[in-house]
Every structure is written in C-alpha cells, then in structure tokens.
Amino acid sequence: MIWPQVVKDRIKSGHDRELVHSYPYRSACPSTVWSELISDATTDLFFAGYTNYFLWTQVPAFPDTLRRKAASGCRVRFLLGDPDGEVTRQRESIEDVALTVSTRIRITLEHLDRLGPLEGLETRFSAPEDAINHVSLSVFRFDADALVTPHLARLVGHDSPLLHLHKRGDDGMFDRFSEHGEELWNSAVPKRS
C-alpha cells in the first residue's frame, strides 16, 4: 500500500473534507472567523439565524461592512423569525431567559432599520409553517463557506455547537445546509415596514 491506514484515517477524502472546523459552542468561534468570512465574501451573504442579533456585537464595524458589501454588488439577506409568531413565543418559554427571543429579533430589526434603505439588502421572516425548522437550525452563508448551528434542546444559540463548512463539491454538507436555508428563504414573507 502506498498510503498506510494511519495516514488514510487522518486525511479527509469524502464529504468530511467540507468540515473546516467544529466548535462545541457558537460563542467559542473567534470573532475573527466571522469577520474574515464576511469580509472575503463577494457575491452572497446570507444570515439565516432566527435572531441574528449577536452579529452586531460579534463583528466589528458590522453596519459599515454591510453597506460596503451591498454597494459592491454582494447580495445581503437576513432571514429572521417573526417576533410576534407562535414559535417565537414557544421558544421564549423554553429558553426562559431575560433577553427574550422576540427582543433579540427586534434588536436586529432596529439595527437593520438604522442602515436605512440599502439596495441589495433583503429581510424576510420565516413562514409560520417553517418557523420550527428555522428556530432549530441557523445557517450563515458567505459565498462558498457556511457557519451552521444546530440548536440543542433548551439552549440559546451561543451555547449550541457550530460547524464551519467550505464547499468542495456538489451534494456535500455545505449544499445540504445551504438548501435548507434557501428553502426557508423561498417561502419566507417580506419584513413588515
């Protein structure tokens, strides 16, 4: 054998090649990872977390970056949960924390409103029938990279794990999670003014 089994066991050769890094907590992912992925994206920024509020504290100069990205032709999308939706109320009861889910969504909406009208920036609420699928899995996409958080039981997003994926081929993990986000986006409703 040219490659001993011990080497084969350490080299990623299938769809696991798309897994760049895993973190036991979303909050363990360095802010530099978020900043670099956002900064390096040229065509598509898709923030499909249920609340997305943490981006304004995690990513330095986030509003300026969003403006710059949109002005350069990058598509910027935010998919949020409906702050008045039934799934939001249910999740608030489950999490039972002072900074409620609806408050976190409203923080994001306030920040987005502060950006003013911005061509290339779109905001939608997940459809009521899809909200349960949205609240349980966050997908943040930056061109061919994604950060994915499957939410665990009663934990808030920052206490759930995070996977950093990079697309290396078709039908891999990146595509699977990307398709999940796109399906939610396609049935989502435009943000109310």
C-alpha positions in Angstrom: 0.0 0.0 0.0 1.3 3.4 -0.9 -0.8 5.1 1.9 -0.8 3.3 5.3 -4.1 3.1 7.1 -3.0 5.5 9.8 -2.5 8.2 7.1 -5.8 7.4 5.4 -7.6 7.7 8.7 -6.2 11.2 9.2 -6.8 12.6 5.6 -10.3 13.7 4.8 -11.3 12.2 1.5 -15.1 12.3 1.3 -17.8 14.8 2.2 -16.0 15.3 5.5 -13.4 17.4 3.6 -16.0 20.2 3.8 -15.8 20.4 7.6 -13.2 23.1 8.2 -13.6 23.3 12.0 -16.2 22.5 14.7 -16.8 24.3 17.9 -18.7 22.9 20.9 -20.3 26.3 21.4 -21.1 29.0 18.8 -19.6 31.5 21.2 -16.3 29.6 21.0 -15.9 30.5 17.3 -13.5 33.5 17.2 -15.0 36.8 16.0 -12.1 36.9 13.5 -13.6 33.9 11.7 -16.9 35.7 11.3 -15.2 38.9 10.3 -12.9 37.2 7.7 -15.8 35.2 6.2 -17.9 38.3 5.8 -15.1 40.4 4.5 -14.0 37.8 2.0 -17.5 37.2 0.5 -18.1 38.9 -2.8 -21.4 37.6 -4.1 -23.6 36.3 -1.2 -24.1 37.0 2.5 -27.0 35.0 3.9 -27.7 35.4 7.6 -30.4 32.8 8.4 -30.2 32.7 12.2 -33.5 33.0 13.9 -32.5 36.3 15.7 -29.1 37.3 14.2 -28.7 39.9 17.0 -25.2 38.8 18.1 -23.7 39.8 14.7 -23.7 43.5 15.8 -21.6 42.7 18.9 -19.5 39.9 17.4 -18.4 41.5 14.1 -16.5 44.8 14.4 -17.9 47.6 12.2 -20.7 45.3 11.0 -23.0 48.1 9.7 -20.2 49.6 7.6 -19.3 46.3 6.3 -22.9 45.5 5.2 -23.1 48.9 3.5 -19.8 48.3 1.7 -20.8 44.7 0.6 -24.2 45.8 -0.7 -22.6 48.8 -2.6 -20.1 46.4 -4.2 -23.0 44.2 -5.6 -22.9 41.5 -2.9 -26.4 40.1 -2.2 -27.1 40.6 1.6 -30.0 38.7 3.1 -31.4 38.4 6.6 -33.9 35.7 7.4 -35.4 36.2 10.9 -38.1 34.6 13.0 -41.3 36.6 13.3 -41.0 38.4 16.7 -44.8 38.1 17.1 -45.0 34.5 15.9 -46.2 31.4 17.9 -42.9 29.6 17.5 -41.1 32.7 18.9 -43.4 32.6 22.0 -42.9 28.9 22.4 -39.1 29.3 22.2 -39.2 32.1 24.8 -40.9 29.8 27.2 -38.4 27.0 26.6 -35.3 29.2 26.9 -36.7 31.2 29.9 -34.0 33.9 29.7 -34.3 37.7 30.3 -33.1 38.6 26.8 -36.1 37.0 25.1 -36.1 35.7 21.5 -38.5 38.5 20.4 -36.3 41.1 21.9 -33.3 39.7 20.1 -35.2 39.8 16.8 -36.3 43.3 17.5 -32.7 44.3 18.2 -31.7 43.0 14.7 -34.7 44.8 13.1 -33.6 48.1 14.8 -30.1 47.7 13.6 -31.3 46.9 10.1 -33.6 50.0 10.1 -30.6 52.2 11.1 -28.9 51.1 7.9 -31.7 52.9 6.0 -32.8 51.8 2.6 -30.0 49.8 1.1 -30.1 48.3 -2.4 -29.0 44.7 -2.3 -30.2 44.2 1.3 -33.3 42.0 1.8 -35.0 41.0 5.1 -37.7 38.4 5.5 -39.5 36.5 8.3 -39.7 32.7 8.1 -43.1 31.5 7.1 -45.2 30.4 10.2 -45.2 26.8 8.9 -41.4 26.8 8.6 -40.6 28.7 11.8 -40.0 25.5 13.8 -37.4 24.4 11.2 -35.8 27.8 11.3 -35.5 28.1 15.1 -33.8 24.8 15.4 -31.0 25.3 12.8 -29.2 28.5 11.9 -27.3 28.8 8.6 -24.9 31.7 7.9 -23.5 31.6 4.4 -20.6 33.5 2.9 -20.2 32.5 -0.7 -18.7 29.0 -0.5 -18.3 29.0 3.3 -21.0 28.5 5.9 -21.3 28.5 9.7 -24.1 26.2 10.9 -25.6 26.0 14.3 -27.9 23.1 15.2 -29.7 24.4 18.3 -29.8 22.0 21.2 -32.9 21.5 23.4 -33.3 24.4 25.8 -30.0 26.1 25.0 -29.7 29.6 23.4 -27.8 29.9 20.2 -24.4 30.8 21.7 -24.5 27.7 23.8 -25.1 25.4 20.8 -22.4 23.8 18.6 -21.2 25.4 15.4 -19.7 23.9 12.3 -17.6 25.8 9.8 -18.1 24.3 6.3 -16.4 25.0 3.0 -18.0 23.8 -0.3 -15.7 21.3 -2.0 -18.2 19.6 -4.4 -21.8 19.0 -5.1 -24.3 17.4 -2.7 -22.0 17.7 0.3 -22.8 19.0 3.7 -22.4 22.6 2.5 -25.0 22.1 -0.1 -27.4 20.3 2.2 -27.4 23.1 4.8 -27.4 25.8 2.0 -30.5 24.1 0.5 -32.2 24.2 3.9 -31.6 28.0 4.2 -32.8 28.6 0.6 -36.0 26.6 1.2 -36.8 28.7 4.2 -36.0 31.9 2.3 -38.2 31.0 -0.7 -41.3 30.5 1.5 -40.5 33.4 3.8 -42.5 36.6 4.0 -41.1 40.1 3.5 -40.4 42.1 6.6 -43.2 44.4 7.6 -42.4 48.1 7.4 
